[in-house]
């Protein structure tokens, strides 16, 4: 079944990750497509700056890098396009982890910040050409350990 996260939605997590793929090898049908005025946010349940005090602790806890696992694409090689557009991914271990045989993934116009690692390419990805749909041709910003890295040229749309 396709998991679709609508524009403007905030997803909060703790001690887990969003995993797309691998069950039947190639499975994966994930779409998180926001827009310039209604971004999608993936963050820690301890992040009270968006969506309020979800964990109900009255602000006694603060979000930290690694509060949750991040978004993990593993052996996603089906014909369905998996998408992350106009998303903010914060306080994860890996903002986005791409592992194994991933051929149907499009990532653009995202902010990946305050994570232990921004975008991580794991086993099966290094040392070969990864035919991602767009190969990051759009504006992607990763902020890891206080340093911003632009993965491609171009400016985000207004």
C-alpha positions as CSV (number, residue, x, y, z in Angstrom):
1,X,0.0,0.0,0.0
2,X,1.2,3.5,-0.8
3,X,2.0,5.7,2.2
4,X,1.3,9.3,1.4
5,X,2.2,12.2,3.7
6,X,0.2,15.3,2.8
7,X,1.6,18.9,2.5
8,X,1.8,20.7,5.8
9,X,1.8,17.5,7.9
10,X,4.2,17.0,10.8
11,X,5.4,13.5,11.7
12,X,7.0,13.0,15.1
13,X,8.9,9.9,16.1
14,X,11.0,8.5,18.9
15,X,13.3,5.5,18.9
16,X,12.1,4.2,15.5
17,X,12.6,4.9,11.8
18,X,10.5,5.0,8.7
19,X,11.6,2.1,6.6
20,X,10.7,1.8,2.9
21,X,11.4,-1.3,1.0
22,X,13.0,-4.8,1.3
23,X,10.1,-6.9,2.6
24,X,9.5,-8.6,-0.8
25,X,12.7,-7.1,-2.2
26,X,11.7,-4.1,-4.3
27,X,8.6,-3.2,-2.3
28,X,8.3,0.5,-1.4
29,X,5.7,3.0,-2.1
30,X,6.3,6.2,-0.1
31,X,5.4,9.8,-1.1
32,X,6.0,12.9,1.0
33,X,5.5,15.8,-1.3
34,X,5.0,19.2,0.2
35,X,5.3,22.5,-1.5
36,X,7.0,25.9,-0.9
37,X,4.3,27.1,1.5
38,X,3.3,23.8,3.1
39,X,6.4,21.8,3.9
40,X,6.3,18.3,5.5
41,X,8.3,18.0,8.7
42,X,9.7,14.8,10.1
43,X,11.1,15.4,13.6
44,X,11.5,14.2,17.2
45,X,8.5,13.8,19.5
46,X,10.5,16.0,21.8
47,X,10.5,18.9,19.3
48,X,7.9,21.4,20.7
49,X,8.7,24.1,18.1
50,X,6.3,22.5,15.6
51,X,3.0,20.8,16.4
52,X,3.2,21.7,20.1
53,X,4.1,19.5,23.1
54,X,3.2,16.2,21.6
55,X,4.8,14.1,24.3
56,X,3.0,16.1,27.0
57,X,6.0,16.8,29.2
58,X,5.5,20.5,29.5
59,X,8.8,21.3,27.7
60,X,10.9,19.3,30.2
61,X,12.7,17.5,27.3
62,X,14.5,19.0,24.4
63,X,15.1,17.3,21.0
64,X,18.5,16.0,20.2
65,X,20.2,14.5,17.2
66,X,19.5,10.8,17.1
67,X,16.1,10.9,18.9
68,X,14.7,8.8,16.0
69,X,16.2,6.8,13.2
70,X,15.3,8.8,10.1
71,X,13.9,7.7,6.7
72,X,15.5,4.5,5.4
73,X,15.2,3.3,1.8
74,X,16.4,-0.2,1.4
75,X,16.4,-2.3,-1.8
76,X,13.7,-0.2,-3.4
77,X,13.9,-1.1,-7.1
78,X,10.3,-1.2,-8.1
79,X,8.7,0.9,-10.8
80,X,6.9,3.1,-8.3
81,X,8.6,6.5,-7.7
82,X,9.4,7.1,-4.0
83,X,9.5,10.9,-3.3
84,X,10.7,13.3,-0.7
85,X,9.9,16.9,-1.8
86,X,9.8,20.1,0.3
87,X,10.5,18.1,3.5
88,X,12.3,19.1,6.7
89,X,14.0,16.2,8.4
90,X,15.4,16.9,11.9
91,X,16.8,15.2,15.0
92,X,17.3,11.8,13.4
93,X,20.3,9.6,13.4
94,X,20.4,9.5,9.6
95,X,18.2,12.1,7.9
96,X,17.9,9.9,4.9
97,X,19.7,6.5,4.5
98,X,19.9,4.9,1.1
99,X,21.0,1.3,1.1
100,X,21.2,-1.6,-1.3
101,X,19.5,-1.6,-4.7
102,X,17.6,1.7,-4.8
103,X,16.4,2.8,-8.2
104,X,13.1,4.6,-7.7
105,X,13.8,7.6,-5.4
106,X,13.5,11.3,-6.0
107,X,14.7,13.8,-3.4
108,X,14.4,17.5,-3.9
109,X,13.8,20.9,-2.2
110,X,14.5,19.4,1.3
111,X,16.2,20.7,4.4
112,X,17.9,17.9,6.3
113,X,19.3,19.4,9.5
114,X,20.2,18.8,13.1
115,X,20.8,15.1,12.5
116,X,23.8,12.9,13.3
117,X,24.2,12.3,9.5
118,X,22.5,14.1,6.6
119,X,22.1,11.8,3.6
120,X,23.9,8.4,4.0
121,X,24.7,6.1,1.1
122,X,25.3,2.6,2.5
123,X,26.0,-0.9,1.3
124,X,25.5,-1.6,-2.4
125,X,25.4,2.1,-3.3
126,X,29.1,3.1,-3.3
127,X,31.2,1.9,-6.1
128,X,28.5,1.7,-8.7
129,X,26.2,4.1,-10.5
130,X,23.0,4.6,-8.6
131,X,20.2,5.4,-11.1
132,X,18.2,7.6,-8.9
133,X,15.4,9.3,-10.8
134,X,16.9,12.8,-10.6
135,X,20.3,12.1,-9.1
136,X,19.8,15.1,-6.8
137,X,19.5,17.7,-9.6
138,X,17.5,20.1,-7.5
139,X,18.3,22.1,-4.4
140,X,19.0,19.9,-1.4
141,X,20.6,21.3,1.8
142,X,22.1,19.0,4.5
143,X,23.2,20.5,7.8
144,X,25.2,18.0,9.8
145,X,27.4,19.0,12.8
146,X,26.8,22.6,12.0
147,X,28.1,22.5,8.5
148,X,25.8,23.0,5.5
149,X,26.5,21.0,2.3
150,X,24.7,21.7,-0.9
151,X,24.5,18.5,-2.9
152,X,23.7,20.3,-6.2
153,X,23.6,23.7,-7.8
154,X,20.4,25.7,-8.4
155,X,18.1,27.6,-6.1
156,X,14.9,26.5,-4.5
157,X,11.8,27.8,-6.2
158,X,10.0,30.6,-4.5
